[in-house]
């Protein structure tokens, strides 16, 4: 097995420099970091996480807590976190908390106590809906661990937030439909306990208001960010006497349900109906017709949340200092599910 001295010899630096780079210590030039990491990869050196943890009193572990193992949104973020952990010599651990809503607070506290005792993570990554859950916020106040939250939220302790401007993206996507001549534009909401639902609906409202289009409450349907509720919403919307010519579903899974409803009723997409989603998850390209949607940089979100947590641990900050929360870029992806509004 390759040793640290092998890395030092390959890079032409001291063992101390190799140690500083591999332990992500501050005040090392990026060019030197790259040189040492390249040398480590070339000789096949894998640092011992256990040994590093004993030396530094850090675990070299980041823990991601999710509500679902079936979410394409969460899986993409998780993969981004894995990429950064591998690059920085960390491990990513994952826990599921599918039953959070029904869990008594005492049980929730006990569960996090076990998690923290077992893994002693250097930081936690929370994804929606956990990232904006007020009760979980109160529980995590008991533990001295940095938290990175993915997605929009308004919690008072949210020092590391990784997100796009969802309201602006939803406004831009709705304006695209308006530019195609659509005025009866429906909206399918997501989970009501997630800030993303309210941000995306606000952007939809902004676009309607800006175009002088009155909101028709009959065109707003409930949803739960899953395929079945998109299907139900589509059935309800297409049963209206004056049905919409466009539907904005608050995520791609619900948009797929809306499309299925349209196909069953032989409503042609995009000639008779335009459908858009949000997230650009894997299903967006695979459905027929392919979905116009908002692309969130989900891998980058996982990268960035992990990077900021590791930087906080590496620099041994005195507590969690405020981190500037800048919006990441998004992109409107135009595909075949949208077209001009049908003529009456």
Phi and psi restraints in degrees (value plus and minus 20) as a CYANA .aco file:
   2 UNK   PHI     -87.1   -47.1
   2 UNK   PSI     126.4   166.4
   3 UNK   PHI    -135.3   -95.3
   3 UNK   PSI     149.4   189.4
   4 UNK   PHI     -82.0   -42.0
   4 UNK   PSI     -54.1   -14.1
   5 UNK   PHI     -85.7   -45.7
   5 UNK   PSI     -50.5   -10.5
   6 UNK   PHI     -86.1   -46.1
   6 UNK   PSI     -58.6   -18.6
   7 UNK   PHI     -85.2   -45.2
   7 UNK   PSI     -64.4   -24.4
   8 UNK   PHI     -80.6   -40.6
   8 UNK   PSI     -64.2   -24.2
   9 UNK   PHI     -85.2   -45.2
   9 UNK   PSI     -60.8   -20.8
  10 UNK   PHI     -86.4   -46.4
  10 UNK   PSI     -59.0   -19.0
  11 UNK   PHI    -105.0   -65.0
  11 UNK   PSI     -35.1     4.9
  12 UNK   PHI      52.8    92.8
  12 UNK   PSI      16.6    56.6
  13 UNK   PHI    -151.6  -111.6
  13 UNK   PSI     157.1   197.1
  14 UNK   PHI    -101.2   -61.2
  14 UNK   PSI     140.4   180.4
  15 UNK   PHI     -81.4   -41.4
  15 UNK   PSI     -55.6   -15.6
  16 UNK   PHI     -81.6   -41.6
  16 UNK   PSI     -61.0   -21.0
  17 UNK   PHI     -85.3   -45.3
  17 UNK   PSI     -62.4   -22.4
  18 UNK   PHI     -78.4   -38.4
  18 UNK   PSI     -64.6   -24.6
  19 UNK   PHI     -81.4   -41.4
  19 UNK   PSI     -63.1   -23.1
  20 UNK   PHI     -82.9   -42.9
  20 UNK   PSI     -60.8   -20.8
  21 UNK   PHI     -88.1   -48.1
  21 UNK   PSI     -68.9   -28.9
  22 UNK   PHI     -88.4   -48.4
  22 UNK   PSI     -42.3    -2.3
  23 UNK   PHI    -114.0   -74.0
  23 UNK   PSI     -12.4    27.6
  24 UNK   PHI      36.7    76.7
  24 UNK   PSI      18.4    58.4
  25 UNK   PHI     -94.6   -54.6
  25 UNK   PSI     131.3   171.3
  26 UNK   PHI     -93.7   -53.7
  26 UNK   PSI     154.3   194.3
  27 UNK   PHI      42.5    82.5
  27 UNK   PSI      18.7    58.7
  28 UNK   PHI    -141.2  -101.2
  28 UNK   PSI     110.9   150.9
  29 UNK   PHI     -81.1   -41.1
  29 UNK   PSI     122.0   162.0
  30 UNK   PHI     -81.0   -41.0
  30 UNK   PSI     -56.1   -16.1
  31 UNK   PHI     -83.0   -43.0
  31 UNK   PSI     -56.3   -16.3
  32 UNK   PHI     -92.4   -52.4
  32 UNK   PSI     -59.4   -19.4
  33 UNK   PHI     -77.9   -37.9
  33 UNK   PSI     -67.3   -27.3
  34 UNK   PHI     -81.5   -41.5
  34 UNK   PSI     -60.4   -20.4
  35 UNK   PHI     -82.9   -42.9
  35 UNK   PSI     -64.2   -24.2
  36 UNK   PHI     -90.2   -50.2
  36 UNK   PSI     -62.4   -22.4
  37 UNK   PHI     -85.2   -45.2
  37 UNK   PSI     -57.6   -17.6
  38 UNK   PHI     -83.8   -43.8
  38 UNK   PSI     -63.0   -23.0
  39 UNK   PHI     -83.5   -43.5
  39 UNK   PSI     -60.7   -20.7
  40 UNK   PHI     -81.5   -41.5
  40 UNK   PSI     -62.6   -22.6
  41 UNK   PHI     -86.1   -46.1
  41 UNK   PSI     -58.0   -18.0
  42 UNK   PHI     -88.2   -48.2
  42 UNK   PSI     -57.3   -17.3
  43 UNK   PHI    -111.3   -71.3
  43 UNK   PSI     -24.1    15.9
  44 UNK   PHI      54.9    94.9
  44 UNK   PSI      13.5    53.5
  45 UNK   PHI    -101.7   -61.7
  45 UNK   PSI     109.1   149.1
  46 UNK   PHI    -140.0  -100.0
  46 UNK   PSI      94.1   134.1
  47 UNK   PHI     -87.6   -47.6
  47 UNK   PSI     126.4   166.4
  48 UNK   PHI    -100.6   -60.6
  48 UNK   PSI      93.3   133.3
  49 UNK   PHI     -83.1   -43.1
  49 UNK   PSI     -57.9   -17.9
  50 UNK   PHI     -83.6   -43.6
  50 UNK   PSI     -65.7   -25.7
  51 UNK   PHI     -85.0   -45.0
  51 UNK   PSI     -61.7   -21.7
  52 UNK   PHI     -82.7   -42.7
  52 UNK   PSI     -60.8   -20.8
  53 UNK   PHI     -84.2   -44.2
  53 UNK   PSI     -59.5   -19.5
  54 UNK   PHI     -85.5   -45.5
  54 UNK   PSI     -58.6   -18.6
  55 UNK   PHI     -90.5   -50.5
  55 UNK   PSI     -58.4   -18.4
  56 UNK   PHI    -124.0   -84.0
  56 UNK   PSI     -29.3    10.7
  57 UNK   PHI      42.1    82.1
  57 UNK   PSI       6.7    46.7
  58 UNK   PHI    -136.0   -96.0
  58 UNK   PSI     137.3   177.3
  59 UNK   PHI    -109.5   -69.5
  59 UNK   PSI     -37.2     2.8
  60 UNK   PHI      34.8    74.8
  60 UNK   PSI      20.3    60.3
  61 UNK   PHI    -155.3  -115.3
  61 UNK   PSI     117.5   157.5
  62 UNK   PHI    -133.7   -93.7
  62 UNK   PSI     118.1   158.1
  63 UNK   PHI    -134.6   -94.6
  63 UNK   PSI     101.8   141.8
  64 UNK   PHI    -120.4   -80.4
  64 UNK   PSI     109.2   149.2
  65 UNK   PHI    -133.6   -93.6
  65 UNK   PSI     104.8   144.8
  66 UNK   PHI    -147.0  -107.0
  66 UNK   PSI     140.2   180.2
  67 UNK   PHI    -116.2   -76.2
  67 UNK   PSI     -31.6     8.4
  68 UNK   PHI    -172.9  -132.9
  68 UNK   PSI     123.0   163.0
  69 UNK   PHI    -116.5   -76.5
  69 UNK   PSI     -21.3    18.7
  70 UNK   PHI    -129.2   -89.2
  70 UNK   PSI     -17.9    22.1
  71 UNK   PHI    -104.0   -64.0
  71 UNK   PSI      99.8   139.8
  72 UNK   PHI     -84.2   -44.2
  72 UNK   PSI     -53.9   -13.9
  73 UNK   PHI     -79.8   -39.8
  73 UNK   PSI     -70.8   -30.8
  74 UNK   PHI     -87.0   -47.0
  74 UNK   PSI     -60.8   -20.8
  75 UNK   PHI     -82.1   -42.1
  75 UNK   PSI     -57.9   -17.9
  76 UNK   PHI     -87.6   -47.6
  76 UNK   PSI     -62.2   -22.2
  77 UNK   PHI     -82.4   -42.4
  77 UNK   PSI     -62.5   -22.5
  78 UNK   PHI     -80.8   -40.8
  78 UNK   PSI     -61.4   -21.4
  79 UNK   PHI     -85.0   -45.0
  79 UNK   PSI     -58.5   -18.5
  80 UNK   PHI     -81.9   -41.9
  80 UNK   PSI     -59.4   -19.4
  81 UNK   PHI     -84.9   -44.9
  81 UNK   PSI     -59.6   -19.6
  82 UNK   PHI     -81.7   -41.7
  82 UNK   PSI     -63.4   -23.4
  83 UNK   PHI     -75.9   -35.9
  83 UNK   PSI     -68.8   -28.8
  84 UNK   PHI     -88.9   -48.9
  84 UNK   PSI     -58.1   -18.1
  85 UNK   PHI     -80.6   -40.6
  85 UNK   PSI     -62.5   -22.5
  86 UNK   PHI     -84.8   -44.8
  86 UNK   PSI     -59.6   -19.6
  87 UNK   PHI     -87.1   -47.1
  87 UNK   PSI     -51.5   -11.5
  88 UNK   PHI    -123.9   -83.9
  88 UNK   PSI     -12.9    27.1
  89 UNK   PHI      55.1    95.1
  89 UNK   PSI      10.7    50.7
  90 UNK   PHI    -131.4   -91.4
  90 UNK   PSI     146.6   186.6
  91 UNK   PHI    -130.5   -90.5
  91 UNK   PSI     123.9   163.9
  92 UNK   PHI    -125.7   -85.7
  92 UNK   PSI     107.7   147.7
  93 UNK   PHI    -133.3   -93.3
  93 UNK   PSI     127.2   167.2
  94 UNK   PHI    -149.4  -109.4
  94 UNK   PSI     115.7   155.7
  95 UNK   PHI    -146.7  -106.7
  95 UNK   PSI     126.2   166.2
  96 UNK   PHI    -124.6   -84.6
  96 UNK   PSI     116.8   156.8
  97 UNK   PHI    -152.7  -112.7
  97 UNK   PSI      52.7    92.7
  98 UNK   PHI     -93.2   -53.2
  98 UNK   PSI     -44.7    -4.7
  99 UNK   PHI    -125.7   -85.7
  99 UNK   PSI       8.5    48.5
 100 UNK   PHI     -78.9   -38.9
 100 UNK   PSI     -63.2   -23.2
 101 UNK   PHI     -79.5   -39.5
 101 UNK   PSI     -57.0   -17.0
 102 UNK   PHI    -113.2   -73.2
 102 UNK   PSI     -21.9    18.1
 103 UNK   PHI    -102.4   -62.4
 103 UNK   PSI     104.7   144.7
 104 UNK   PHI     -77.5   -37.5
 104 UNK   PSI     129.7   169.7
 105 UNK   PHI     -80.4   -40.4
 105 UNK   PSI     -57.7   -17.7
 106 UNK   PHI     -81.7   -41.7
 106 UNK   PSI     -59.1   -19.1
 107 UNK   PHI     -89.0   -49.0
 107 UNK   PSI     -57.2   -17.2
 108 UNK   PHI     -84.1   -44.1
 108 UNK   PSI     -63.8   -23.8
 109 UNK   PHI     -81.5   -41.5
 109 UNK   PSI     -65.3   -25.3
 110 UNK   PHI     -82.9   -42.9
 110 UNK   PSI     -57.0   -17.0
 111 UNK   PHI     -86.2   -46.2
 111 UNK   PSI     -62.0   -22.0
 112 UNK   PHI     -92.0   -52.0
 112 UNK   PSI     -51.2   -11.2
 113 UNK   PHI     -81.8   -41.8
 113 UNK   PSI     -61.8   -21.8
 114 UNK   PHI     -86.5   -46.5
 114 UNK   PSI     -62.1   -22.1
 115 UNK   PHI     -80.9   -40.9
 115 UNK   PSI     -66.8   -26.8
 116 UNK   PHI     -87.9   -47.9
 116 UNK   PSI     -56.4   -16.4
 117 UNK   PHI     -90.2   -50.2
 117 UNK   PSI     -56.0   -16.0
 118 UNK   PHI     -97.5   -57.5
 118 UNK   PSI     -62.6   -22.6
 119 UNK   PHI    -127.0   -87.0
 119 UNK   PSI     -39.4     0.6
 120 UNK   PHI      22.9    62.9
 120 UNK   PSI      35.8    75.8
 121 UNK   PHI     -88.8   -48.8
 121 UNK   PSI     132.4   172.4
 122 UNK   PHI     -97.7   -57.7
 122 UNK   PSI     -32.5     7.5
 123 UNK   PHI    -194.5  -154.5
 123 UNK   PSI     138.9   178.9
 124 UNK   PHI    -136.3   -96.3
 124 UNK   PSI     119.6   159.6
 125 UNK   PHI    -130.2   -90.2
 125 UNK   PSI     106.2   146.2
 126 UNK   PHI    -134.7   -94.7
 126 UNK   PSI     115.2   155.2
 127 UNK   PHI    -132.4   -92.4
 127 UNK   PSI     139.4   179.4
 128 UNK   PHI     -78.8   -38.8
 128 UNK   PSI     124.1   164.1
 129 UNK   PHI    -106.9   -66.9
 129 UNK   PSI     -21.5    18.5
 130 UNK   PHI     -86.9   -46.9
 130 UNK   PSI     -50.6   -10.6
 131 UNK   PHI     -89.2   -49.2
 131 UNK   PSI     -39.8     0.2
 132 UNK   PHI    -141.2  -101.2
 132 UNK   PSI       4.0    44.0
 133 UNK   PHI    -104.2   -64.2
 133 UNK   PSI      98.7   138.7
 134 UNK   PHI     -87.4   -47.4
 134 UNK   PSI     -56.3   -16.3
 135 UNK   PHI     -88.4   -48.4
 135 UNK   PSI     -60.3   -20.3
 136 UNK   PHI     -86.4   -46.4
 136 UNK   PSI     -55.8   -15.8
 137 UNK   PHI     -75.1   -35.1
 137 UNK   PSI     -65.7   -25.7
 138 UNK   PHI     -83.7   -43.7
 138 UNK   PSI     -58.3   -18.3
 139 UNK   PHI     -86.1   -46.1
 139 UNK   PSI     -63.3   -23.3
 140 UNK   PHI     -91.0   -51.0
 140 UNK   PSI     -37.5     2.5
 141 UNK   PHI     -81.0   -41.0
 141 UNK   PSI     -40.5    -0.5
 142 UNK   PHI     -95.7   -55.7
 142 UNK   PSI     -37.5     2.5
 143 UNK   PHI    -133.9   -93.9
 143 UNK   PSI     120.8   160.8
 144 UNK   PHI    -110.0   -70.0
 144 UNK   PSI      56.4    96.4
 145 UNK   PHI    -163.8  -123.8
 145 UNK   PSI     113.8   153.8
 146 UNK   PHI     -85.4   -45.4
 146 UNK   PSI     124.3   164.3
 147 UNK   PHI    -146.3  -106.3
 147 UNK   PSI     109.7   149.7
 148 UNK   PHI    -127.2   -87.2
 148 UNK   PSI     106.9   146.9
 149 UNK   PHI    -129.2   -89.2
 149 UNK   PSI     108.8   148.8
 150 UNK   PHI    -118.1   -78.1
 150 UNK   PSI     110.5   150.5
 151 UNK   PHI      79.0   119.0
 151 UNK   PSI     144.7   184.7
 152 UNK   PHI     -89.2   -49.2
 152 UNK   PSI     122.3   162.3
 153 UNK   PHI    -181.3  -141.3
 153 UNK   PSI     146.5   186.5
 154 UNK   PHI    -146.0  -106.0
 154 UNK   PSI      12.5    52.5
 155 UNK   PHI     -97.0   -57.0
 155 UNK   PSI     124.4   164.4
 156 UNK   PHI     -88.3   -48.3
 156 UNK   PSI     -41.9    -1.9
 157 UNK   PHI    -119.7   -79.7
 157 UNK   PSI      -9.7    30.3
 158 UNK   PHI     -95.7   -55.7
 158 UNK   PSI      60.5   100.5
 159 UNK   PHI    -102.9   -62.9
 159 UNK   PSI     -55.5   -15.5
 160 UNK   PHI    -130.4   -90.4
 160 UNK   PSI      90.5   130.5
 161 UNK   PHI    -145.5  -105.5
 161 UNK   PSI     109.4   149.4
 162 UNK   PHI    -138.2   -98.2
 162 UNK   PSI      96.2   136.2
 163 UNK   PHI    -182.0  -142.0
 163 UNK   PSI     148.3   188.3
 164 UNK   PHI    -126.7   -86.7
 164 UNK   PSI     152.9   192.9
 165 UNK   PHI    -103.9   -63.9
 165 UNK   PSI      69.2   109.2
 166 UNK   PHI     -88.2   -48.2
 166 UNK   PSI     -54.1   -14.1
 167 UNK   PHI     -84.3   -44.3
 167 UNK   PSI     -65.0   -25.0
 168 UNK   PHI     -85.3   -45.3
 168 UNK   PSI     -60.3   -20.3
 169 UNK   PHI     -84.4   -44.4
 169 UNK   PSI     -62.5   -22.5
 170 UNK   PHI     -85.8   -45.8
 170 UNK   PSI     -58.4   -18.4
 171 UNK   PHI     -81.5   -41.5
 171 UNK   PSI     -66.4   -26.4
 172 UNK   PHI     -83.3   -43.3
 172 UNK   PSI     -59.3   -19.3
 173 UNK   PHI     -87.7   -47.7
 173 UNK   PSI     -60.1   -20.1
 174 UNK   PHI     -86.3   -46.3
 174 UNK   PSI     -59.1   -19.1
 175 UNK   PHI     -81.7   -41.7
 175 UNK   PSI     -52.4   -12.4
 176 UNK   PHI     -81.3   -41.3
 176 UNK   PSI     -63.9   -23.9
 177 UNK   PHI     -84.4   -44.4
 177 UNK   PSI     -61.3   -21.3
 178 UNK   PHI     -83.1   -43.1
 178 UNK   PSI     -58.1   -18.1
 179 UNK   PHI     -84.9   -44.9
 179 UNK   PSI     -41.5    -1.5
 180 UNK   PHI    -107.0   -67.0
 180 UNK   PSI     -18.2    21.8
 181 UNK   PHI      78.0   118.0
 181 UNK   PSI     -16.3    23.7
 182 UNK   PHI     -98.9   -58.9
 182 UNK   PSI     114.3   154.3
 183 UNK   PHI    -143.7  -103.7
 183 UNK   PSI     -44.7    -4.7
 184 UNK   PHI    -118.3   -78.3
 184 UNK   PSI      66.8   106.8
 185 UNK   PHI    -131.4   -91.4
 185 UNK   PSI      96.9   136.9
 186 UNK   PHI    -106.2   -66.2
 186 UNK   PSI     141.4   181.4
 187 UNK   PHI    -155.2  -115.2
 187 UNK   PSI     110.6   150.6
 188 UNK   PHI    -126.5   -86.5
 188 UNK   PSI      96.4   136.4
 189 UNK   PHI     -96.4   -56.4
 189 UNK   PSI     143.0   183.0
 190 UNK   PHI    -124.0   -84.0
 190 UNK   PSI    -175.4  -135.4
 191 UNK   PHI     -81.8   -41.8
 191 UNK   PSI     113.7   153.7
 192 UNK   PHI     -95.4   -55.4
 192 UNK   PSI     -34.4     5.6
 193 UNK   PHI    -112.7   -72.7
 193 UNK   PSI     -10.5    29.5
 194 UNK   PHI    -132.8   -92.8
 194 UNK   PSI     110.9   150.9
 195 UNK   PHI     -80.0   -40.0
 195 UNK   PSI     -48.8    -8.8
 196 UNK   PHI     -78.6   -38.6
 196 UNK   PSI     -58.1   -18.1
 197 UNK   PHI     -77.8   -37.8
 197 UNK   PSI     -66.8   -26.8
 198 UNK   PHI     -94.0   -54.0
 198 UNK   PSI     -55.7   -15.7
 199 UNK   PHI     -85.8   -45.8
 199 UNK   PSI     -63.7   -23.7
 200 UNK   PHI     -89.6   -49.6
 200 UNK   PSI     -58.1   -18.1
 201 UNK   PHI     -86.7   -46.7
 201 UNK   PSI     -58.4   -18.4
 202 UNK   PHI     -82.4   -42.4
 202 UNK   PSI     -60.5   -20.5
 203 UNK   PHI     -84.9   -44.9
 203 UNK   PSI     -58.9   -18.9
 204 UNK   PHI     -81.0   -41.0
 204 UNK   PSI     -64.7   -24.7
 205 UNK   PHI     -84.2   -44.2
 205 UNK   PSI     -60.6   -20.6
 206 UNK   PHI     -77.5   -37.5
 206 UNK   PSI     -64.2   -24.2
 207 UNK   PHI     -87.1   -47.1
 207 UNK   PSI     -61.9   -21.9
 208 UNK   PHI     -81.8   -41.8
 208 UNK   PSI     -67.0   -27.0
 209 UNK   PHI     -80.2   -40.2
 209 UNK   PSI     -62.8   -22.8
 210 UNK   PHI     -83.9   -43.9
 210 UNK   PSI     -47.8    -7.8
 211 UNK   PHI    -115.7   -75.7
 211 UNK   PSI     -18.9    21.1
 212 UNK   PHI      51.7    91.7
 212 UNK   PSI       7.6    47.6
 213 UNK   PHI    -119.4   -79.4
 213 UNK   PSI     102.5   142.5
 214 UNK   PHI     -91.3   -51.3
 214 UNK   PSI     119.7   159.7
 215 UNK   PHI     -92.9   -52.9
 215 UNK   PSI     108.2   148.2
 216 UNK   PHI    -122.5   -82.5
 216 UNK   PSI      90.1   130.1
 217 UNK   PHI     -79.7   -39.7
 217 UNK   PSI     -47.0    -7.0
 218 UNK   PHI     -85.6   -45.6
 218 UNK   PSI     -39.5     0.5
 219 UNK   PHI    -111.5   -71.5
 219 UNK   PSI     -17.4    22.6
 220 UNK   PHI    -126.2   -86.2
 220 UNK   PSI      98.2   138.2
 221 UNK   PHI    -137.6   -97.6
 221 UNK   PSI     127.6   167.6
 222 UNK   PHI     -93.3   -53.3
 222 UNK   PSI     137.9   177.9
 223 UNK   PHI    -176.7  -136.7
 223 UNK   PSI     157.8   197.8
 224 UNK   PHI    -159.4  -119.4
 224 UNK   PSI       3.9    43.9
 225 UNK   PHI      41.9    81.9
 225 UNK   PSI       9.3    49.3
 226 UNK   PHI    -157.1  -117.1
 226 UNK   PSI     146.0   186.0
 227 UNK   PHI     -79.2   -39.2
 227 UNK   PSI     -68.2   -28.2
 228 UNK   PHI     -78.8   -38.8
 228 UNK   PSI     -58.4   -18.4
 229 UNK   PHI     -93.5   -53.5
 229 UNK   PSI     -47.1    -7.1
 230 UNK   PHI     -87.1   -47.1
 230 UNK   PSI     -60.1   -20.1
 231 UNK   PHI     -82.9   -42.9
 231 UNK   PSI     -64.9   -24.9
 232 UNK   PHI     -82.6   -42.6
 232 UNK   PSI     -62.8   -22.8
 233 UNK   PHI     -82.8   -42.8
 233 UNK   PSI     -62.8   -22.8
 234 UNK   PHI     -80.7   -40.7
 234 UNK   PSI     -65.9   -25.9
 235 UNK   PHI     -77.6   -37.6
 235 UNK   PSI     -62.4   -22.4
 236 UNK   PHI     -87.9   -47.9
 236 UNK   PSI     -62.2   -22.2
 237 UNK   PHI     -87.9   -47.9
 237 UNK   PSI     -59.4   -19.4
 238 UNK   PHI    -100.7   -60.7
 238 UNK   PSI     -28.0    12.0
 239 UNK   PHI    -105.6   -65.6
 239 UNK   PSI     -28.8    11.2
 240 UNK   PHI     -88.4   -48.4
 240 UNK   PSI     126.0   166.0
 241 UNK   PHI     -81.4   -41.4
 241 UNK   PSI     -59.8   -19.8
 242 UNK   PHI    -134.8   -94.8
 242 UNK   PSI      60.3   100.3
 243 UNK   PHI     -94.4   -54.4
 243 UNK   PSI     141.4   181.4
 244 UNK   PHI     -91.4   -51.4
 244 UNK   PSI     136.8   176.8
 245 UNK   PHI    -119.0   -79.0
 245 UNK   PSI     -27.8    12.2
 246 UNK   PHI    -168.9  -128.9
 246 UNK   PSI     127.6   167.6
 247 UNK   PHI    -151.2  -111.2
 247 UNK   PSI     108.2   148.2
 248 UNK   PHI    -125.6   -85.6
 248 UNK   PSI      87.0   127.0
 249 UNK   PHI    -112.8   -72.8
 249 UNK   PSI     118.0   158.0
 250 UNK   PHI     -91.5   -51.5
 250 UNK   PSI     -25.6    14.4
 251 UNK   PHI    -175.2  -135.2
 251 UNK   PSI     151.3   191.3
 252 UNK   PHI     -89.4   -49.4
 252 UNK   PSI     -55.3   -15.3
 253 UNK   PHI     -81.3   -41.3
 253 UNK   PSI     -62.3   -22.3
 254 UNK   PHI     -90.1   -50.1
 254 UNK   PSI     -55.4   -15.4
 255 UNK   PHI     -80.7   -40.7
 255 UNK   PSI     -58.2   -18.2
 256 UNK   PHI     -82.9   -42.9
 256 UNK   PSI     -57.9   -17.9
 257 UNK   PHI     -85.4   -45.4
 257 UNK   PSI     -60.6   -20.6
 258 UNK   PHI     -82.1   -42.1
 258 UNK   PSI     -63.5   -23.5
 259 UNK   PHI     -81.8   -41.8
 259 UNK   PSI     -60.4   -20.4
 260 UNK   PHI     -81.7   -41.7
 260 UNK   PSI     -62.8   -22.8
 261 UNK   PHI     -80.2   -40.2
 261 UNK   PSI     -63.4   -23.4
 262 UNK   PHI     -83.9   -43.9
 262 UNK   PSI     -62.9   -22.9
 263 UNK   PHI     -81.7   -41.7
 263 UNK   PSI     -61.6   -21.6
 264 UNK   PHI     -84.4   -44.4
 264 UNK   PSI     -51.3   -11.3
 265 UNK   PHI    -112.6   -72.6
 265 UNK   PSI     -13.8    26.2
 266 UNK   PHI      39.1    79.1
 266 UNK   PSI      17.4    57.4
 267 UNK   PHI    -110.4   -70.4
 267 UNK   PSI     100.1   140.1
 268 UNK   PHI     -95.9   -55.9
 268 UNK   PSI     111.4   151.4
 269 UNK   PHI    -136.5   -96.5
 269 UNK   PSI     100.6   140.6
 270 UNK   PHI    -123.9   -83.9
 270 UNK   PSI     -11.7    28.3
 271 UNK   PHI     -84.4   -44.4
 271 UNK   PSI     -62.2   -22.2
 272 UNK   PHI    -123.4   -83.4
 272 UNK   PSI     -37.1     2.9
 273 UNK   PHI    -173.1  -133.1
 273 UNK   PSI     115.4   155.4
 274 UNK   PHI    -127.0   -87.0
 274 UNK   PSI     121.9   161.9
 275 UNK   PHI    -152.1  -112.1
 275 UNK   PSI     114.4   154.4
 276 UNK   PHI    -149.9  -109.9
 276 UNK   PSI     136.1   176.1
 277 UNK   PHI    -147.9  -107.9
 277 UNK   PSI    -176.9  -136.9
 278 UNK   PHI    -174.8  -134.8
 278 UNK   PSI     115.1   155.1
 279 UNK   PHI      96.8   136.8
 279 UNK   PSI     -51.4   -11.4
 280 UNK   PHI      35.7    75.7
 280 UNK   PSI      30.6    70.6
 281 UNK   PHI     -94.5   -54.5
 281 UNK   PSI     153.6   193.6
 282 UNK   PHI     -77.6   -37.6
 282 UNK   PSI     -53.9   -13.9
 283 UNK   PHI     -85.8   -45.8
 283 UNK   PSI     -43.9    -3.9
 284 UNK   PHI     -80.9   -40.9
 284 UNK   PSI     -56.3   -16.3
 285 UNK   PHI    -104.2   -64.2
 285 UNK   PSI     -41.9    -1.9
 286 UNK   PHI    -111.3   -71.3
 286 UNK   PSI     -41.0    -1.0
 287 UNK   PHI     -95.2   -55.2
 287 UNK   PSI     145.1   185.1
 288 UNK   PHI    -144.6  -104.6
 288 UNK   PSI     106.2   146.2
 289 UNK   PHI     -90.7   -50.7
 289 UNK   PSI     139.1   179.1
 290 UNK   PHI     -78.7   -38.7
 290 UNK   PSI     126.4   166.4
 291 UNK   PHI    -112.6   -72.6
 291 UNK   PSI     112.0   152.0
 292 UNK   PHI     -95.7   -55.7
 292 UNK   PSI     112.1   152.1
 293 UNK   PHI    -179.8  -139.8
 293 UNK   PSI     156.6   196.6
 294 UNK   PHI    -117.7   -77.7
 294 UNK   PSI     104.8   144.8
 295 UNK   PHI    -109.7   -69.7
 295 UNK   PSI      93.1   133.1
 296 UNK   PHI    -108.3   -68.3
 296 UNK   PSI     121.7   161.7
 297 UNK   PHI    -100.5   -60.5
 297 UNK   PSI      52.7    92.7
 298 UNK   PHI     -83.6   -43.6
 298 UNK   PSI     -61.1   -21.1
 299 UNK   PHI     -81.0   -41.0
 299 UNK   PSI     -63.6   -23.6
 300 UNK   PHI     -83.6   -43.6
 300 UNK   PSI     -55.6   -15.6
 301 UNK   PHI     -81.6   -41.6
 301 UNK   PSI     -64.6   -24.6
 302 UNK   PHI     -84.4   -44.4
 302 UNK   PSI     -62.0   -22.0
 303 UNK   PHI     -76.5   -36.5
 303 UNK   PSI     -70.7   -30.7
 304 UNK   PHI     -89.8   -49.8
 304 UNK   PSI     -61.5   -21.5
 305 UNK   PHI     -80.2   -40.2
 305 UNK   PSI     -63.1   -23.1
 306 UNK   PHI     -88.8   -48.8
 306 UNK   PSI     -63.0   -23.0
 307 UNK   PHI     -78.9   -38.9
 307 UNK   PSI     -65.5   -25.5
 308 UNK   PHI     -86.7   -46.7
 308 UNK   PSI     -57.0   -17.0
 309 UNK   PHI     -85.6   -45.6
 309 UNK   PSI     -63.7   -23.7
 310 UNK   PHI     -85.5   -45.5
 310 UNK   PSI     -61.0   -21.0
 311 UNK   PHI     -81.6   -41.6
 311 UNK   PSI     -59.7   -19.7
 312 UNK   PHI     -82.8   -42.8
 312 UNK   PSI     -62.0   -22.0
 313 UNK   PHI     -91.8   -51.8
 313 UNK   PSI     -60.3   -20.3
 314 UNK   PHI     -83.5   -43.5
 314 UNK   PSI     -63.4   -23.4
 315 UNK   PHI    -101.5   -61.5
 315 UNK   PSI     -21.8    18.2
 316 UNK   PHI      28.7    68.7
 316 UNK   PSI      34.7    74.7
 317 UNK   PHI     -85.2   -45.2
 317 UNK   PSI     124.1   164.1
 318 UNK   PHI     -94.9   -54.9
 318 UNK   PSI      67.1   107.1
 319 UNK   PHI      62.9   102.9
 319 UNK   PSI    -199.9  -159.9
 320 UNK   PHI    -109.0   -69.0
 320 UNK   PSI      86.0   126.0
 321 UNK   PHI     -96.2   -56.2
 321 UNK   PSI     136.7   176.7
 322 UNK   PHI     -84.3   -44.3
 322 UNK   PSI     116.1   156.1
 323 UNK   PHI    -132.8   -92.8
 323 UNK   PSI     110.9   150.9
 324 UNK   PHI     -81.8   -41.8
 324 UNK   PSI     107.1   147.1
 325 UNK   PHI    -123.8   -83.8
 325 UNK   PSI      76.4   116.4
 326 UNK   PHI    -118.1   -78.1
 326 UNK   PSI     126.4   166.4
 327 UNK   PHI     -88.4   -48.4
 327 UNK   PSI     118.5   158.5
 328 UNK   PHI    -102.7   -62.7
 328 UNK   PSI     140.2   180.2
 329 UNK   PHI     -95.2   -55.2
 329 UNK   PSI     127.8   167.8
 330 UNK   PHI    -143.8  -103.8
 330 UNK   PSI     152.8   192.8
 331 UNK   PHI    -166.3  -126.3
 331 UNK   PSI     115.7   155.7
 332 UNK   PHI    -102.9   -62.9
 332 UNK   PSI     101.6   141.6
 333 UNK   PHI    -121.8   -81.8
 333 UNK   PSI      94.0   134.0
 334 UNK   PHI    -111.5   -71.5
 334 UNK   PSI      99.9   139.9
 335 UNK   PHI    -148.0  -108.0
 335 UNK   PSI    -174.9  -134.9
 336 UNK   PHI    -110.3   -70.3
 336 UNK   PSI     -20.1    19.9
 337 UNK   PHI    -106.2   -66.2
 337 UNK   PSI     -19.1    20.9
 338 UNK   PHI    -145.4  -105.4
 338 UNK   PSI     125.1   165.1
 339 UNK   PHI    -180.0  -140.0
 339 UNK   PSI     158.5   198.5
 340 UNK   PHI     -77.8   -37.8
 340 UNK   PSI     128.3   168.3
 341 UNK   PHI     -82.8   -42.8
 341 UNK   PSI     119.1   159.1
 342 UNK   PHI     -85.9   -45.9
 342 UNK   PSI     126.4   166.4
 343 UNK   PHI     -98.2   -58.2
 343 UNK   PSI     121.2   161.2
